[in-house]
């Protein structure tokens, strides 16, 4: 049996004593005092809080833990002794700058399956439990910000959008409400949405994560999973309460992460120009009395990851005949095994969270996104494709391939030899 060094401090002694491992698949060892979760219940106390904190395993009623993919960094900090294992956050003054009013969609267990609608209201609706010692953490945070975007300044200079002092400040920044949302999955309804058996879903999740969460297969009584994936962020332009009013014009862009383009301006795709144009039009809608929303999902490279995406870029550029719109999707499937792994079934949950019933202007060419939104019962009036003058030269391959495959466009669609003639830059042309 190992001995605790004599010079170790009391904090280290306590952590040493508590360092033994308890398998959470042992039903009689943990979760003995956990609160039930009734997904979709109208009363938040009846619904119950999602407790994924690790300070008291007796209270834990969800699989996984908070912070998504950042849990690994937290674990490293704890292992290095830089982060207290039993930390309980002080939530004073962390309440949302603007509360989202409960919507009818919150009380339908099939409308919202991938986030906790009560996640921003922890301090208020679960205060009696917090006061008795439960460690309940928010999974949604809401704050205010100003966006400083070069493309918006260019549009102001061109007269495409005006400084009004309300939405666009005199400093040419955009006022916005930001909503960060951690994923919280209710497994029974997720399985139903994908038309599969819950047991099958849990088994595949367990297997394909290398057995990361044994409770998926050993604890069928635990219905909520906090997956170790990236979060989503909604940016609202104008009044957040207007999102749920179908009589107020709403402009929306649902955008999947593309770090190379969104952040660094890579020109092989249309992601950044489409994103910034969506932001501009959302702000313009707010200026004329409407409301805009841009939702940013962490699904890098069609949810295949940046490494796979870059491998595909190389394969496209090196193939016989060069980078061609005719083989755009085929090269992705050759490398990744699938053209797109995003499956947009979860995407409308964020829109349902805000009570959105009608989108007047949707900035998206993706039929998967459009179909998922409509299937969720949200009306779409207009679809807007990216303007031709915003498409980078090397991104013509992507955009023409997408249009040829059936993506929405108000312009012409190439096929056959004309599609094959759409070529991207050669790999050696750095």
Backbone torsions as a table, in degrees:
resi	resn	phi	psi	omega
1	UNK	NA	132.8	-177.3
2	UNK	-71.0	150.9	179.6
3	UNK	-106.6	143.8	176.2
4	UNK	-79.4	125.1	178.6
5	UNK	-55.6	144.8	-175.4
6	UNK	-65.9	-28.0	-174.9
7	UNK	-91.8	5.1	-178.4
8	UNK	-73.7	142.7	-177.9
9	UNK	-76.4	169.7	-174.0
10	UNK	-62.5	-36.6	178.3
11	UNK	-61.0	-44.8	178.4
12	UNK	-65.3	-37.6	177.8
13	UNK	-60.1	-44.8	-179.0
14	UNK	-63.3	-43.3	-179.7
15	UNK	-67.3	-33.3	177.8
16	UNK	-64.9	-42.8	-179.1
17	UNK	-64.7	-31.5	-175.3
18	UNK	-97.4	14.6	-172.5
19	UNK	-87.0	-3.5	178.6
20	UNK	-68.6	152.0	-173.5
21	UNK	-95.8	131.6	172.1
22	UNK	-113.6	119.4	178.6
23	UNK	-70.2	125.2	-177.7
24	UNK	-73.5	-4.3	175.5
25	UNK	-82.9	-7.0	177.9
26	UNK	-84.8	102.4	-171.6
27	UNK	-58.0	-38.3	-175.2
28	UNK	-84.6	0.8	-177.3
29	UNK	-102.8	-28.8	-175.4
30	UNK	-136.4	169.0	176.3
31	UNK	62.3	20.0	-176.2
32	UNK	-69.6	-20.6	-179.9
33	UNK	-120.3	27.0	-177.3
34	UNK	-76.8	149.6	179.6
35	UNK	-88.9	141.6	179.5
36	UNK	-71.4	153.1	175.3
37	UNK	-117.1	120.6	176.3
38	UNK	-109.7	90.0	-172.1
39	UNK	-60.4	127.3	178.4
40	UNK	93.7	-4.8	178.5
41	UNK	-63.1	143.5	-173.9
42	UNK	-74.3	-38.3	177.5
43	UNK	-82.6	122.6	-177.2
44	UNK	-60.2	-33.5	178.0
45	UNK	-69.2	-33.1	175.1
46	UNK	-72.2	-39.5	176.2
47	UNK	-60.2	-43.1	178.7
48	UNK	90.2	147.6	179.2
49	UNK	-77.4	152.5	171.1
50	UNK	-88.3	115.5	-177.4
51	UNK	-113.9	105.8	179.6
52	UNK	-119.7	13.0	176.4
53	UNK	-74.0	157.1	-172.9
54	UNK	-109.6	3.6	-176.6
55	UNK	-68.9	-27.9	177.7
56	UNK	-142.4	96.8	-174.9
57	UNK	-64.1	-20.6	178.0
58	UNK	-62.6	-28.8	-176.9
59	UNK	-90.9	-13.7	-172.6
60	UNK	-66.2	128.8	-178.6
61	UNK	-128.2	18.4	179.4
62	UNK	-138.7	153.6	177.2
63	UNK	-84.2	138.6	180.0
64	UNK	91.6	-163.9	179.9
65	UNK	-150.6	172.1	-176.0
66	UNK	-70.5	161.8	172.4
67	UNK	86.2	7.0	173.1
68	UNK	54.0	-127.7	-176.6
69	UNK	-67.2	-15.2	-179.8
70	UNK	-78.9	-5.2	178.3
71	UNK	-59.6	-32.0	-179.8
72	UNK	-66.9	-40.6	177.3
73	UNK	-64.6	-39.7	177.4
74	UNK	-61.8	-42.9	179.5
75	UNK	-61.4	-41.3	178.1
76	UNK	-63.0	-40.5	179.4
77	UNK	-64.9	-39.9	178.1
78	UNK	-66.1	-44.4	-180.0
79	UNK	-61.4	-33.6	-179.4
80	UNK	-82.8	-4.5	179.6
81	UNK	81.6	13.1	-176.8
82	UNK	-96.3	-5.6	-175.3
83	UNK	-135.6	125.3	-179.1
84	UNK	-69.9	125.3	-177.4
85	UNK	-59.7	-33.7	-174.7
86	UNK	-100.1	22.5	-177.9
87	UNK	-62.0	134.2	174.1
88	UNK	-120.3	117.7	-173.2
89	UNK	-64.6	142.7	172.5
90	UNK	-87.6	108.7	-173.5
91	UNK	-93.0	10.2	178.9
92	UNK	-61.8	133.7	178.8
93	UNK	66.3	17.1	178.4
94	UNK	-99.0	0.8	-177.0
95	UNK	-58.4	154.2	179.5
96	UNK	-56.4	145.1	174.9
97	UNK	-71.4	-20.5	175.5
98	UNK	-150.8	125.7	-177.2
99	UNK	-85.1	142.5	171.9
100	UNK	-85.5	120.0	179.8
101	UNK	-67.6	140.3	176.6
102	UNK	-54.4	135.5	-178.3
103	UNK	-113.1	159.9	178.5
104	UNK	-58.5	-32.1	-179.8
105	UNK	-62.5	-23.6	179.5
106	UNK	-66.5	-25.3	-171.6
107	UNK	-103.0	12.0	173.8
108	UNK	-110.7	111.5	-174.5
109	UNK	-63.5	-8.0	179.0
110	UNK	-106.4	-8.8	-179.3
111	UNK	-79.7	-40.4	-179.7
112	UNK	-125.6	113.8	-174.6
113	UNK	-124.6	-9.4	-173.0
114	UNK	-121.0	9.4	174.0
115	UNK	-150.8	160.7	179.5
116	UNK	-98.5	109.1	-177.3
117	UNK	-62.0	-21.9	177.6
118	UNK	-89.7	6.7	-172.8
119	UNK	-64.1	-22.8	178.2
120	UNK	-93.8	-7.6	-171.8
121	UNK	-105.9	14.0	-173.5
122	UNK	-53.1	-47.4	-175.9
123	UNK	-61.5	-28.7	-176.9
124	UNK	-95.6	-56.7	-171.8
125	UNK	-76.1	-23.6	-179.9
126	UNK	-110.8	20.4	-178.4
127	UNK	-57.7	-41.7	178.6
128	UNK	-57.3	-35.6	178.9
129	UNK	-75.5	-38.6	176.6
130	UNK	-61.7	-39.2	-178.6
131	UNK	-66.9	-24.0	178.9
132	UNK	-93.5	4.5	172.5
133	UNK	109.7	-2.3	178.2
134	UNK	-67.7	136.2	178.9
135	UNK	-96.6	91.5	-177.3
136	UNK	-110.7	124.5	-178.0
137	UNK	-108.8	142.4	175.2
138	UNK	-63.5	147.4	172.2
139	UNK	-113.6	1.6	175.1
140	UNK	-135.7	136.1	176.4
141	UNK	-132.0	142.2	-175.2
142	UNK	-129.3	129.4	-178.3
143	UNK	-146.3	176.6	179.2
144	UNK	-110.5	154.9	179.9
145	UNK	-160.2	169.4	169.4
146	UNK	-117.4	136.3	177.7
147	UNK	-102.8	128.1	178.0
148	UNK	-111.1	101.6	-172.1
149	UNK	-123.2	121.5	-177.8
150	UNK	-54.7	-40.8	-178.7
151	UNK	-63.2	-31.5	178.0
152	UNK	-69.8	-39.4	177.3
153	UNK	-63.1	-37.9	177.6
154	UNK	-65.3	-40.6	179.2
155	UNK	-66.3	-35.3	176.1
156	UNK	-63.6	-43.4	179.9
157	UNK	-63.2	-32.6	180.0
158	UNK	-83.4	-9.4	-179.0
159	UNK	84.7	13.6	-179.2
160	UNK	-78.8	-22.0	176.8
161	UNK	-147.7	146.3	-171.4
162	UNK	-107.3	150.4	168.2
163	UNK	-78.8	120.9	-178.2
164	UNK	-118.1	-6.3	-179.7
165	UNK	78.5	-7.7	-178.9
166	UNK	-111.3	-55.9	176.1
167	UNK	-93.8	-47.7	175.1
168	UNK	-104.7	118.5	-175.9
169	UNK	-76.1	168.5	177.2
170	UNK	-64.7	-20.5	175.5
171	UNK	-84.6	3.5	178.2
172	UNK	69.8	27.1	172.2
173	UNK	-96.6	160.5	177.8
174	UNK	-105.7	127.2	174.8
175	UNK	-77.1	136.9	-173.8
176	UNK	-150.9	151.7	168.9
177	UNK	-102.7	128.4	-178.3
178	UNK	-108.4	134.7	-179.3
179	UNK	-127.0	110.8	178.0
180	UNK	-94.2	132.5	-172.2
181	UNK	-130.6	117.1	173.9
182	UNK	-82.2	146.3	178.7
183	UNK	-72.2	132.8	173.8
184	UNK	-133.9	111.1	-172.3
185	UNK	-101.6	126.1	172.0
186	UNK	-94.9	103.6	-166.4
187	UNK	-61.1	-41.3	179.7
188	UNK	-58.8	-42.7	-178.2
189	UNK	-76.5	-29.9	174.5
190	UNK	-63.7	-45.0	177.9
191	UNK	-59.9	-41.2	-179.9
192	UNK	-65.8	-39.2	-179.9
193	UNK	-64.7	-32.5	179.3
194	UNK	-92.1	2.4	177.9
195	UNK	59.3	43.5	176.3
196	UNK	-131.5	162.8	178.2
197	UNK	-72.0	140.3	-179.4
198	UNK	-59.4	-38.7	179.5
199	UNK	-62.6	-38.9	177.4
200	UNK	-64.8	-45.2	178.9
201	UNK	-57.8	-47.0	-177.1
202	UNK	-65.4	-39.3	-179.5
203	UNK	-65.1	-45.2	-178.8
204	UNK	-67.9	-39.9	176.2
205	UNK	-59.8	-41.3	178.7
206	UNK	-64.2	-46.7	-176.4
207	UNK	-68.3	-45.3	-173.3
208	UNK	-79.0	-6.2	171.2
209	UNK	-104.0	16.4	178.3
210	UNK	67.6	29.0	179.8
211	UNK	74.8	27.1	-175.4
212	UNK	-60.6	-40.0	-177.5
213	UNK	-122.1	93.6	-178.9
214	UNK	-62.6	-24.5	-179.2
215	UNK	-61.7	-21.1	178.3
216	UNK	-58.3	-33.1	-178.2
217	UNK	-110.8	-15.1	-178.4
218	UNK	-105.7	-14.7	-176.1
219	UNK	-127.5	71.0	-179.9
220	UNK	-63.4	-13.6	178.2
221	UNK	-75.1	-19.8	177.0
222	UNK	-89.3	113.9	-170.6
223	UNK	-102.1	-9.2	-175.3
224	UNK	-112.7	133.3	178.0
225	UNK	-123.2	132.1	169.1
226	UNK	-101.9	96.9	-173.2
227	UNK	-72.8	148.9	-179.7
228	UNK	-81.3	61.8	-179.1
229	UNK	-125.4	174.2	-179.1
230	UNK	-70.5	158.1	-179.7
231	UNK	-89.8	-175.2	175.9
232	UNK	-125.1	156.0	177.7
233	UNK	-134.8	130.9	176.0
234	UNK	-105.1	135.1	176.9
235	UNK	-114.2	120.4	-175.6
236	UNK	-110.9	131.5	-178.6
237	UNK	-112.0	114.8	-173.1
238	UNK	100.8	-160.3	-175.8
239	UNK	-82.1	126.0	-177.6
240	UNK	-63.5	-33.4	-178.5
241	UNK	-66.0	-21.4	-179.6
242	UNK	-75.1	-12.9	-179.3
243	UNK	-59.8	-33.4	-175.9
244	UNK	-89.0	-0.7	-179.0
245	UNK	-95.8	107.4	-176.6
246	UNK	-67.1	-11.7	-179.5
247	UNK	-88.2	-6.6	178.7
248	UNK	-103.7	129.7	-177.0
249	UNK	-57.2	130.9	-178.7
250	UNK	-126.6	126.2	174.6
251	UNK	-109.4	133.1	-171.7
252	UNK	-135.2	137.6	168.5
253	UNK	-126.8	119.9	172.9
254	UNK	-102.2	115.0	-166.6
255	UNK	-122.4	130.2	176.1
256	UNK	-96.7	135.1	-173.3
257	UNK	-49.0	137.6	171.7
258	UNK	-145.2	89.0	-172.5
259	UNK	-57.4	-42.8	-177.4
260	UNK	-60.2	-41.7	-179.5
261	UNK	-88.4	-50.7	-175.0
262	UNK	-58.2	-41.6	-174.9
263	UNK	-98.1	-46.4	-171.0
264	UNK	-102.3	-5.4	174.2
265	UNK	77.4	23.3	176.1
266	UNK	-55.5	138.1	-171.5
267	UNK	-99.7	11.3	-178.2
268	UNK	-80.3	-10.4	179.3
269	UNK	-140.6	175.5	-175.6
270	UNK	-100.8	12.1	-168.2
271	UNK	-61.6	-52.7	-177.9
272	UNK	-65.1	-48.2	-179.7
273	UNK	-61.6	-34.4	177.7
274	UNK	-68.6	-40.0	178.8
275	UNK	-63.5	-50.4	-176.9
276	UNK	-67.8	-32.5	176.0
277	UNK	-68.2	-38.0	176.5
278	UNK	-63.6	-40.3	176.7
279	UNK	-62.1	-46.1	-179.7
280	UNK	-59.5	-45.5	-177.3
281	UNK	-71.5	-32.8	175.8
282	UNK	-63.6	-43.2	178.5
283	UNK	-66.3	-39.3	179.4
284	UNK	-64.1	-38.3	177.6
285	UNK	-63.5	-41.8	178.3
286	UNK	-63.4	-35.9	-179.9
287	UNK	-64.8	-29.9	180.0
288	UNK	-96.9	20.9	173.3
289	UNK	98.2	-0.2	178.2
290	UNK	-94.9	-154.7	179.6
291	UNK	-146.1	146.3	178.9
292	UNK	-125.0	152.2	176.3
293	UNK	-144.2	134.1	171.8
294	UNK	-121.9	122.8	178.6
295	UNK	-109.3	125.9	-174.8
296	UNK	-108.3	113.6	-177.6
297	UNK	-102.4	136.6	177.4
298	UNK	-83.7	85.0	179.1
299	UNK	-134.1	57.5	-174.0
300	UNK	-52.8	132.9	175.5
301	UNK	60.7	45.8	-176.4
302	UNK	58.2	36.7	-179.3
303	UNK	64.9	22.0	177.0
304	UNK	-103.3	-14.5	178.5
305	UNK	95.9	159.6	-174.6
306	UNK	-72.1	-33.6	178.7
307	UNK	-62.2	-49.4	178.0
308	UNK	-60.0	-41.0	-178.9
309	UNK	-61.3	-43.2	-179.6
310	UNK	-69.8	-34.7	174.6
311	UNK	-60.8	-41.4	178.7
312	UNK	-64.3	-41.8	177.4
313	UNK	-55.5	-46.6	-179.9
314	UNK	-62.4	-42.8	-179.7
315	UNK	-63.7	-39.8	178.8
316	UNK	-63.7	-44.7	-175.4
317	UNK	-72.8	-28.9	-174.5
318	UNK	-94.1	-11.2	-176.1
319	UNK	-66.0	158.7	178.2
320	UNK	-59.7	129.0	-178.5
321	UNK	91.0	-6.5	176.9
322	UNK	81.3	-175.4	-178.4
323	UNK	-71.3	114.0	-173.6
324	UNK	-128.0	141.8	177.4
325	UNK	-62.0	-27.4	-178.1
326	UNK	-67.5	-26.4	-177.4
327	UNK	-113.8	13.3	-173.3
328	UNK	-55.2	-55.6	-177.2
329	UNK	-74.1	-32.9	-178.4
330	UNK	-60.6	-41.7	-178.6
331	UNK	-65.5	-36.1	176.3
332	UNK	-62.8	-44.9	-178.3
333	UNK	-66.3	-35.2	178.3
334	UNK	-61.5	-40.9	-177.4
335	UNK	-82.1	-47.0	-170.4
336	UNK	-94.5	-19.2	-177.3
337	UNK	91.3	-8.8	180.0
338	UNK	-154.7	150.6	179.6
339	UNK	-74.5	-33.8	-174.6
340	UNK	-155.1	125.2	-178.3
341	UNK	-105.9	13.5	-171.8
342	UNK	-76.0	-38.3	-177.7
343	UNK	46.2	93.3	-169.6
344	UNK	-77.9	14.6	-177.6
345	UNK	-59.5	-30.6	-179.1
346	UNK	-82.0	-24.4	-169.5
347	UNK	-53.7	-42.1	-177.2
348	UNK	-68.1	-11.6	-178.6
349	UNK	-57.8	-39.8	179.0
350	UNK	-63.7	-40.6	178.6
351	UNK	-65.6	-40.4	176.8
352	UNK	-65.8	-32.6	178.0
353	UNK	-58.1	-39.7	179.2
354	UNK	-85.5	-1.0	179.1
355	UNK	76.8	23.3	-179.2
356	UNK	-68.3	127.3	-179.8
357	UNK	-115.9	-20.2	-175.4
358	UNK	-148.4	128.0	175.7
359	UNK	-111.8	117.5	-177.7
360	UNK	-80.1	-34.1	-179.8
361	UNK	-136.4	109.8	179.2
362	UNK	-104.3	118.4	176.9
363	UNK	-89.0	87.4	178.3
364	UNK	-166.7	133.3	174.5
365	UNK	-95.2	-8.6	-174.2
366	UNK	-75.5	124.0	176.2
367	UNK	-71.5	-30.6	177.6
368	UNK	-62.1	-43.5	179.0
369	UNK	-67.2	-46.2	-179.8
370	UNK	-59.2	-48.7	-177.7
371	UNK	-62.7	-39.6	-179.0
372	UNK	-65.9	-40.0	179.4
373	UNK	-66.0	-46.3	-179.8
374	UNK	-64.5	-40.2	179.1
375	UNK	-63.2	-28.2	178.6
376	UNK	-77.6	-0.4	177.3
377	UNK	89.7	15.5	179.7
378	UNK	-99.7	127.2	-179.2
379	UNK	-79.0	137.8	175.3
380	UNK	-118.6	125.5	-177.4
381	UNK	-90.6	-55.4	-177.6
382	UNK	-124.9	142.3	172.7
383	UNK	-112.2	136.3	-175.6
384	UNK	-123.7	123.0	175.6
385	UNK	-90.2	164.8	-179.2
386	UNK	-67.1	134.5	178.1
387	UNK	-60.3	142.5	-176.2
388	UNK	-57.1	-36.3	-175.4
389	UNK	-73.1	-6.4	178.5
390	UNK	-98.5	-2.3	-176.7
391	UNK	-85.9	118.5	177.3
392	UNK	-62.3	153.5	-176.5
393	UNK	-58.0	-45.0	-176.9
394	UNK	-72.1	-15.9	-180.0
395	UNK	-87.7	-0.2	177.3
396	UNK	-61.0	-33.7	177.4
397	UNK	-57.7	-50.0	-178.8
398	UNK	-61.8	-51.3	-171.7
399	UNK	-67.2	-39.2	179.4
400	UNK	-70.8	-35.0	176.7
401	UNK	-64.9	-41.1	-179.7
402	UNK	-66.7	-44.0	179.1
403	UNK	-62.7	-40.8	-179.7
404	UNK	-66.3	-27.6	-178.5
405	UNK	-85.5	-2.9	176.3
406	UNK	114.7	0.7	175.6
407	UNK	-59.2	149.9	-179.4
408	UNK	-64.3	137.9	172.6
409	UNK	-156.1	148.5	174.7
410	UNK	-96.2	-0.3	-178.5
411	UNK	-104.2	-164.8	-178.2
412	UNK	-80.7	159.5	-179.0
413	UNK	-122.7	127.5	179.8
414	UNK	-87.1	155.9	177.1
415	UNK	-153.7	167.1	175.3
416	UNK	58.1	-134.2	-175.2
417	UNK	-66.9	-30.1	179.1
418	UNK	-68.5	-32.8	176.5
419	UNK	-70.2	-40.3	-178.9
420	UNK	-66.6	-23.2	-179.1
421	UNK	-79.8	-10.5	176.6
422	UNK	-78.5	106.2	-173.8
423	UNK	-116.3	148.4	175.3
424	UNK	-95.7	175.9	178.7
425	UNK	-64.3	144.4	178.1
426	UNK	-71.8	154.3	-175.5
427	UNK	-61.8	-35.7	-177.0
428	UNK	-77.3	-9.5	178.1
429	UNK	-85.6	77.4	-174.1
430	UNK	-75.5	NA	NA
